[in-house]
Amino acid sequence: MVIAKTELFEKSLQEQANLFKALAHPARLQILHFLAKSKTCISGDISDELPLSRTTVSQHLKELKEAGLIQGHVEGAKTNYCLDYQKIEELKIMLGSFLNDIELPDGFCCK
């Protein structure tokens, strides 16, 4: 049986990597910002907010939905998209914890 290399790592690291991967494209970040600013579920065409085709935006929405960062509810011919606030809060905590675990050397200075 072949094991995916990601399965060699702790489950928590796999979960973090999946969420961080979902954030690894500017279109997905813009979608999250747009939904956050809207403060409601959007049933309109989100591709109007991005310099990308509807097909490309749909792929990014799919990635965000699979990561659990957004929810999509089908109503007739349209899908309503909104943030999953609980998952966003988990992501904020996870990212903060991840970064806090990275210790910088004493006297570290950026140039």
Short mmCIF file of the C-alpha atoms (twelve columns), coordinates in Angstrom:
data_MODEL
# 
_entry.id   MODEL 
# 
loop_
_atom_site.group_PDB 
_atom_site.id 
_atom_site.type_symbol 
_atom_site.label_atom_id 
_atom_site.label_alt_id 
_atom_site.label_comp_id 
_atom_site.label_asym_id 
_atom_site.label_seq_id 
_atom_site.Cartn_x 
_atom_site.Cartn_y 
_atom_site.Cartn_z 
_atom_site.pdbx_PDB_model_num 
ATOM 1   C CA . MET A 1   0.000   0.000  0.000   1 
ATOM 2   C CA . VAL A 2   1.324   3.398  -0.985  1 
ATOM 3   C CA . ILE A 3   1.249   6.096  1.695   1 
ATOM 4   C CA . ALA A 4   1.070   9.756  0.759   1 
ATOM 5   C CA . LYS A 5   4.083   11.583 2.128   1 
ATOM 6   C CA . THR A 6   1.806   14.020 3.954   1 
ATOM 7   C CA . GLU A 7   0.518   11.093 6.030   1 
ATOM 8   C CA . LEU A 8   3.990   10.791 7.561   1 
ATOM 9   C CA . PHE A 9   3.330   13.985 9.515   1 
ATOM 10  C CA . GLU A 10  1.158   14.637 12.556  1 
ATOM 11  C CA . LYS A 11  -2.543  15.104 11.835  1 
ATOM 12  C CA . SER A 12  -2.444  18.657 13.219  1 
ATOM 13  C CA . LEU A 13  0.319   19.607 10.746  1 
ATOM 14  C CA . GLN A 14  -1.670  18.074 7.890   1 
ATOM 15  C CA . GLU A 15  -4.728  20.131 8.889   1 
ATOM 16  C CA . GLN A 16  -2.656  23.298 9.156   1 
ATOM 17  C CA . ALA A 17  -1.081  22.688 5.751   1 
ATOM 18  C CA . ASN A 18  -4.492  22.191 4.139   1 
ATOM 19  C CA . LEU A 19  -5.821  25.440 5.563   1 
ATOM 20  C CA . PHE A 20  -2.659  27.390 4.770   1 
ATOM 21  C CA . LYS A 21  -2.735  25.997 1.212   1 
ATOM 22  C CA . ALA A 22  -6.273  27.349 0.811   1 
ATOM 23  C CA . LEU A 23  -4.885  30.806 1.636   1 
ATOM 24  C CA . ALA A 24  -1.999  30.506 -0.805  1 
ATOM 25  C CA . HIS A 25  -3.562  32.404 -3.701  1 
ATOM 26  C CA . PRO A 26  -4.402  36.118 -3.899  1 
ATOM 27  C CA . ALA A 27  -7.812  35.392 -5.471  1 
ATOM 28  C CA . ARG A 28  -8.810  33.267 -2.478  1 
ATOM 29  C CA . LEU A 29  -7.656  35.952 -0.079  1 
ATOM 30  C CA . GLN A 30  -9.664  38.550 -1.987  1 
ATOM 31  C CA . ILE A 31  -12.745 36.305 -1.895  1 
ATOM 32  C CA . LEU A 32  -12.394 35.936 1.881   1 
ATOM 33  C CA . HIS A 33  -11.978 39.719 2.285   1 
ATOM 34  C CA . PHE A 34  -14.992 40.368 0.071   1 
ATOM 35  C CA . LEU A 35  -17.189 37.959 2.030   1 
ATOM 36  C CA . ALA A 36  -15.945 39.391 5.332   1 
ATOM 37  C CA . LYS A 37  -16.715 42.969 4.248   1 
ATOM 38  C CA . SER A 38  -20.137 41.942 2.959   1 
ATOM 39  C CA . LYS A 39  -21.086 40.547 6.378   1 
ATOM 40  C CA . THR A 40  -23.767 38.470 4.669   1 
ATOM 41  C CA . CYS A 41  -24.096 35.537 2.312   1 
ATOM 42  C CA . ILE A 42  -23.556 36.514 -1.314  1 
ATOM 43  C CA . SER A 43  -25.794 35.063 -3.975  1 
ATOM 44  C CA . GLY A 44  -24.529 37.272 -6.772  1 
ATOM 45  C CA . ASP A 45  -21.615 36.643 -9.060  1 
ATOM 46  C CA . ILE A 46  -18.424 36.972 -7.011  1 
ATOM 47  C CA . SER A 47  -16.399 36.957 -10.241 1 
ATOM 48  C CA . ASP A 48  -17.526 40.578 -10.729 1 
ATOM 49  C CA . GLU A 49  -15.218 41.410 -7.800  1 
ATOM 50  C CA . LEU A 50  -12.139 39.695 -9.256  1 
ATOM 51  C CA . PRO A 51  -10.103 40.093 -12.445 1 
ATOM 52  C CA . LEU A 52  -10.744 36.421 -13.273 1 
ATOM 53  C CA . SER A 53  -13.244 34.390 -15.262 1 
ATOM 54  C CA . ARG A 54  -16.270 32.796 -13.594 1 
ATOM 55  C CA . THR A 55  -14.773 29.346 -14.114 1 
ATOM 56  C CA . THR A 56  -11.550 30.312 -12.365 1 
ATOM 57  C CA . VAL A 57  -13.425 31.978 -9.506  1 
ATOM 58  C CA . SER A 58  -15.555 28.840 -9.142  1 
ATOM 59  C CA . GLN A 59  -12.401 26.757 -8.738  1 
ATOM 60  C CA . HIS A 60  -11.144 29.092 -6.003  1 
ATOM 61  C CA . LEU A 61  -14.534 28.983 -4.272  1 
ATOM 62  C CA . LYS A 62  -14.363 25.186 -4.409  1 
ATOM 63  C CA . GLU A 63  -10.925 25.205 -2.738  1 
ATOM 64  C CA . LEU A 64  -12.136 27.520 0.024   1 
ATOM 65  C CA . LYS A 65  -15.243 25.422 0.545   1 
ATOM 66  C CA . GLU A 66  -13.266 22.166 0.708   1 
ATOM 67  C CA . ALA A 67  -10.995 23.774 3.311   1 
ATOM 68  C CA . GLY A 68  -14.112 24.675 5.285   1 
ATOM 69  C CA . LEU A 69  -13.424 28.411 5.236   1 
ATOM 70  C CA . ILE A 70  -16.630 29.215 3.360   1 
ATOM 71  C CA . GLN A 71  -20.032 27.643 3.050   1 
ATOM 72  C CA . GLY A 72  -22.055 27.390 -0.115  1 
ATOM 73  C CA . HIS A 73  -25.791 26.814 -0.014  1 
ATOM 74  C CA . VAL A 74  -27.653 26.090 -3.242  1 
ATOM 75  C CA . GLU A 75  -30.913 27.964 -3.678  1 
ATOM 76  C CA . GLY A 76  -32.479 27.348 -7.053  1 
ATOM 77  C CA . ALA A 77  -30.009 28.191 -9.797  1 
ATOM 78  C CA . LYS A 78  -27.734 30.194 -7.489  1 
ATOM 79  C CA . THR A 79  -25.333 29.345 -4.700  1 
ATOM 80  C CA . ASN A 80  -25.097 31.576 -1.647  1 
ATOM 81  C CA . TYR A 81  -21.547 31.859 -0.320  1 
ATOM 82  C CA . CYS A 82  -20.589 33.070 3.136   1 
ATOM 83  C CA . LEU A 83  -17.731 32.740 5.575   1 
ATOM 84  C CA . ASP A 84  -17.723 29.898 8.049   1 
ATOM 85  C CA . TYR A 85  -17.017 32.130 11.041  1 
ATOM 86  C CA . GLN A 86  -16.214 29.236 13.354  1 
ATOM 87  C CA . LYS A 87  -13.585 27.882 10.943  1 
ATOM 88  C CA . ILE A 88  -12.156 31.381 10.418  1 
ATOM 89  C CA . GLU A 89  -11.785 31.750 14.205  1 
ATOM 90  C CA . GLU A 90  -10.084 28.333 14.383  1 
ATOM 91  C CA . LEU A 91  -7.735  29.441 11.593  1 
ATOM 92  C CA . LYS A 92  -6.865  32.655 13.440  1 
ATOM 93  C CA . ILE A 93  -6.015  30.699 16.582  1 
ATOM 94  C CA . MET A 94  -4.132  28.041 14.606  1 
ATOM 95  C CA . LEU A 95  -2.044  30.584 12.705  1 
ATOM 96  C CA . GLY A 96  -1.265  32.553 15.854  1 
ATOM 97  C CA . SER A 97  -0.198  29.395 17.659  1 
ATOM 98  C CA . PHE A 98  1.868   28.243 14.691  1 
ATOM 99  C CA . LEU A 99  3.738   31.548 14.490  1 
ATOM 100 C CA . ASN A 100 4.183   31.799 18.259  1 
ATOM 101 C CA . ASP A 101 5.888   28.382 18.222  1 
ATOM 102 C CA . ILE A 102 8.577   29.728 15.895  1 
ATOM 103 C CA . GLU A 103 11.247  31.150 18.132  1 
ATOM 104 C CA . LEU A 104 13.436  33.827 16.689  1 
ATOM 105 C CA . PRO A 105 17.050  34.097 17.855  1 
ATOM 106 C CA . ASP A 106 17.892  36.756 20.438  1 
ATOM 107 C CA . GLY A 107 18.859  40.001 18.821  1 
ATOM 108 C CA . PHE A 108 17.124  39.090 15.557  1 
ATOM 109 C CA . CYS A 109 16.709  42.143 13.391  1 
ATOM 110 C CA . CYS A 110 15.306  42.586 9.927   1 
ATOM 111 C CA . LYS A 111 17.259  44.570 7.371   1 
# 
